[in-house]
């Protein structure tokens, strides 16, 4: 099974920059998109035209903002677009799909850079998510969490850790949350296969030629719970794929 996750920074814009050609070449079983910036009716394509049998879209109340969507070759047994707390659910940040042997969480985590209020919103979101995932693990479910986490976990995951220390997305409290998340047993699949690889990022600012100079951040992840580690086949960052200020991630799992 191949799963691809990509913050497309506007799905309509990304479609104009070759997204369908990318999907045709990669042929994922599941495609998880963050920051669609669109409601489903604003994208005049069928699931079949995207190359999938079905899709689920989670839409923000505010048009042109946030949004997630998951596309499936094989329809999941159930899906949801809410976690249960209205202030987070109204921003279109979740698509949760049940694939029987695992739950797949496609999540667009909040960005806390705009204001102190949004930073505290982000930290509340992280606290809620931690408790939710912990409960699901305690119920015996295996879980995959993909998406734009909006956090660079370690110094190796950011191009200038000294200068950017304390910046939103690299604040101590955000990085500590990542520690707690991985302490639950979740495995960062990219680091599982590339433990010490440097200069591997998933997001670059549009400013000052950051991507050309590889002045990036690794803030997108595909994490799995302990029971899925034996099924890991490969995981990578597709840094050369254009179309967004983020690049796609790919994860391949062996059959159960």
C-alpha positions as CSV (number, residue, x, y, z in Angstrom):
1,X,0.0,0.0,0.0
2,X,1.3,3.4,-1.0
3,X,0.1,6.5,0.9
4,X,1.1,10.0,-0.2
5,X,0.5,13.2,1.9
6,X,0.9,16.7,0.6
7,X,0.1,20.2,1.8
8,X,-0.8,21.6,-1.6
9,X,-1.3,25.2,-0.5
10,X,-4.5,25.5,-2.5
11,X,-5.7,22.4,-4.5
12,X,-7.0,24.5,-7.4
13,X,-3.6,26.2,-7.8
14,X,-1.8,22.9,-7.5
15,X,-4.0,21.2,-10.1
16,X,-2.7,23.9,-12.5
17,X,0.9,23.1,-11.6
18,X,0.9,19.4,-12.6
19,X,-0.7,17.6,-9.6
20,X,-2.6,15.1,-11.8
21,X,0.5,14.2,-13.7
22,X,2.2,13.6,-10.4
23,X,-0.6,11.3,-9.2
24,X,-0.6,9.4,-12.5
25,X,3.1,8.8,-12.1
26,X,3.0,7.7,-8.5
27,X,-0.3,5.9,-8.4
28,X,-0.9,6.0,-4.6
29,X,-3.6,3.9,-3.0
30,X,-4.4,6.8,-0.7
31,X,-3.8,10.5,-1.3
32,X,-4.0,12.8,1.7
33,X,-4.2,16.6,1.0
34,X,-3.8,19.4,3.4
35,X,-4.6,23.1,3.0
36,X,-7.1,22.6,0.1
37,X,-8.3,26.2,0.5
38,X,-11.5,25.0,-1.2
39,X,-14.9,23.4,-0.6
40,X,-15.6,20.3,-2.6
41,X,-18.1,22.0,-4.9
42,X,-15.4,24.6,-5.9
43,X,-13.3,21.8,-7.5
44,X,-15.1,20.7,-10.7
45,X,-13.6,17.2,-11.0
46,X,-14.9,13.8,-10.1
47,X,-13.0,11.3,-7.9
48,X,-12.4,9.2,-11.0
49,X,-10.8,12.2,-12.8
50,X,-8.5,12.5,-9.8
51,X,-7.8,8.7,-10.2
52,X,-9.6,7.4,-7.2
53,X,-12.8,5.6,-6.3
54,X,-13.9,7.9,-3.5
55,X,-12.9,10.9,-1.5
56,X,-13.8,12.7,1.8
57,X,-13.4,16.5,2.1
58,X,-13.2,18.4,5.4
59,X,-14.0,22.0,4.8
60,X,-13.5,25.1,6.9
61,X,-16.5,27.3,7.5
62,X,-14.4,30.1,6.1
63,X,-14.0,29.7,2.3
64,X,-10.5,29.7,0.9
65,X,-9.0,28.7,4.3
66,X,-7.5,25.5,5.6
67,X,-9.2,22.3,4.5
68,X,-8.2,18.6,4.2
69,X,-9.2,15.9,1.7
70,X,-8.4,12.2,1.5
71,X,-8.7,10.2,-1.7
72,X,-9.1,6.4,-1.8
73,X,-8.7,3.6,-4.3
74,X,-10.5,1.3,-1.9
75,X,-13.3,2.9,0.2
76,X,-12.6,2.8,3.9
77,X,-15.1,1.1,6.3
78,X,-15.9,4.5,7.8
79,X,-14.8,8.1,7.8
80,X,-15.2,11.2,9.9
81,X,-14.2,14.9,9.6
82,X,-14.6,15.9,13.2
83,X,-12.8,15.2,16.4
84,X,-15.4,16.5,18.8
85,X,-14.4,20.0,19.7
86,X,-16.2,22.6,17.7
87,X,-13.5,25.3,17.5
88,X,-11.1,22.9,15.8
89,X,-13.7,21.0,13.8
90,X,-15.0,24.2,12.1
91,X,-11.6,24.8,10.5
92,X,-11.6,21.7,8.3
93,X,-8.4,20.1,9.8
94,X,-9.3,16.4,9.9
95,X,-10.2,13.5,7.8
96,X,-10.2,10.3,9.8
97,X,-10.6,7.0,7.8
98,X,-10.9,3.5,9.2
99,X,-9.1,0.9,7.1
100,X,-9.9,-2.0,9.5
101,X,-6.3,-2.8,10.5
102,X,-5.5,0.9,11.1
103,X,-7.0,4.3,11.5
104,X,-5.6,7.0,9.2
105,X,-5.6,10.6,10.4
106,X,-5.0,13.2,7.7
107,X,-4.4,16.4,9.7
108,X,-3.6,20.0,8.9
109,X,-2.2,21.3,12.3
110,X,-2.7,25.0,13.1
111,X,0.0,27.5,12.4
112,X,0.6,29.6,15.5
113,X,2.7,32.4,13.9
114,X,0.0,35.0,13.3
115,X,-0.5,36.0,17.0
116,X,-0.2,34.9,20.6
117,X,-3.9,33.9,20.4
118,X,-3.2,31.5,17.5
119,X,-0.2,30.1,19.3
120,X,-2.4,29.3,22.3
121,X,-5.0,27.9,19.9
122,X,-2.4,25.6,18.4
123,X,-1.2,24.4,21.8
124,X,-4.8,23.6,22.9
125,X,-5.2,21.7,19.6
126,X,-2.1,19.7,20.3
127,X,-3.2,18.9,23.8
128,X,-6.6,17.8,22.6
129,X,-5.0,15.6,19.8
130,X,-2.6,14.0,22.2
131,X,-5.4,12.9,24.5
132,X,-7.5,11.7,21.6
133,X,-4.8,9.6,20.1
134,X,-3.8,8.2,23.4
135,X,-7.3,7.0,24.0
136,X,-7.4,5.3,20.6
137,X,-4.1,3.6,21.3
138,X,-5.5,2.4,24.6
139,X,-8.5,1.0,22.8
140,X,-6.0,-1.2,20.8
141,X,-6.1,0.6,17.5
142,X,-3.2,1.0,15.2
143,X,-2.9,4.5,13.8
144,X,-1.2,6.4,11.0
145,X,-1.0,10.2,11.4
146,X,0.0,12.1,8.3
147,X,0.0,15.7,7.4
148,X,1.4,19.1,8.0
149,X,2.3,19.2,11.7
150,X,3.6,22.7,11.5
151,X,6.4,21.8,13.8
152,X,10.1,21.0,13.2
153,X,10.9,18.4,15.8
154,X,14.7,18.5,16.1
155,X,17.6,20.7,15.1
156,X,18.3,18.4,12.2
157,X,14.9,19.2,10.8
158,X,15.5,23.0,10.3
159,X,18.1,24.8,8.3
160,X,19.2,27.3,11.0
161,X,18.2,25.9,14.4
162,X,20.2,28.6,16.3
163,X,18.7,31.6,14.7
164,X,15.2,30.1,14.5
165,X,15.0,28.8,18.0
166,X,11.8,30.1,19.6
167,X,10.2,30.9,16.3
168,X,6.6,29.6,15.8
169,X,7.0,26.0,14.6
170,X,10.2,25.6,16.5
171,X,9.2,26.8,20.0
172,X,10.3,24.6,22.9
173,X,6.8,23.8,23.9
174,X,5.9,22.6,20.4
175,X,9.0,20.5,20.2
176,X,8.2,19.1,23.6
177,X,4.8,18.1,22.4
178,X,6.5,16.2,19.5
179,X,8.6,14.4,22.2
180,X,5.4,13.4,24.0
181,X,3.8,12.3,20.8
182,X,6.7,10.0,19.9
183,X,6.8,8.8,23.6
184,X,3.3,7.3,23.0
185,X,5.1,4.9,20.6
186,X,4.6,6.7,17.3
187,X,7.4,6.3,14.9
188,X,8.6,9.0,12.5
189,X,8.7,6.9,9.3
190,X,11.1,9.2,7.5
191,X,13.6,9.0,10.4
192,X,13.1,5.3,10.7
193,X,14.7,4.9,7.2
194,X,16.9,8.0,7.3
195,X,17.9,8.5,10.9
196,X,20.8,10.9,10.4
197,X,20.2,12.4,7.0
198,X,20.6,16.2,7.0
199,X,19.2,18.9,4.7
200,X,16.0,17.0,4.1
201,X,13.0,19.4,4.4
202,X,9.4,19.5,3.3
203,X,8.6,23.2,3.4
204,X,10.4,26.3,2.1
205,X,9.3,29.9,2.3
206,X,8.5,31.5,-1.0
207,X,10.7,34.4,0.0
208,X,14.4,35.0,-1.0
209,X,14.8,31.9,-3.1
210,X,14.6,29.6,0.0
211,X,13.8,26.5,-1.9
212,X,16.6,27.0,-4.4
213,X,19.0,27.4,-1.5
214,X,17.4,24.6,0.5
215,X,16.7,26.9,3.5
216,X,13.8,24.7,4.6
217,X,12.0,23.1,7.5
218,X,10.8,19.5,7.9
219,X,7.3,20.1,9.3
220,X,5.4,17.4,7.4
221,X,5.3,13.8,8.8
222,X,3.9,10.4,8.3
223,X,4.0,8.6,11.7
224,X,2.8,5.1,12.6
225,X,1.9,3.4,15.9
226,X,4.2,0.6,17.1
227,X,2.2,-2.3,15.7
228,X,2.7,-1.0,12.1
229,X,6.5,-0.7,12.3
230,X,7.0,-4.3,11.0
231,X,4.9,-3.4,7.9
232,X,7.1,-0.4,6.9
233,X,8.6,-0.8,3.5
234,X,9.8,2.7,2.7
235,X,9.3,6.3,3.5
236,X,10.6,9.4,1.7
237,X,10.3,13.1,1.1
238,X,9.8,13.9,-2.6
239,X,11.7,17.2,-2.6
240,X,11.9,17.6,-6.3
241,X,8.1,17.7,-6.8
242,X,6.9,21.2,-7.4
243,X,3.4,22.7,-7.2
244,X,3.3,24.0,-3.6
245,X,5.6,25.5,-1.0
246,X,5.6,22.0,0.6
247,X,6.6,18.9,-1.2
248,X,4.8,15.5,-0.9
249,X,5.7,12.6,1.4
250,X,5.4,9.0,0.5
251,X,5.0,5.9,2.7
252,X,4.8,2.3,1.6
253,X,3.4,-0.5,3.8
254,X,3.7,-4.2,3.3
255,X,0.5,-6.2,3.3
256,X,-0.8,-7.2,6.7
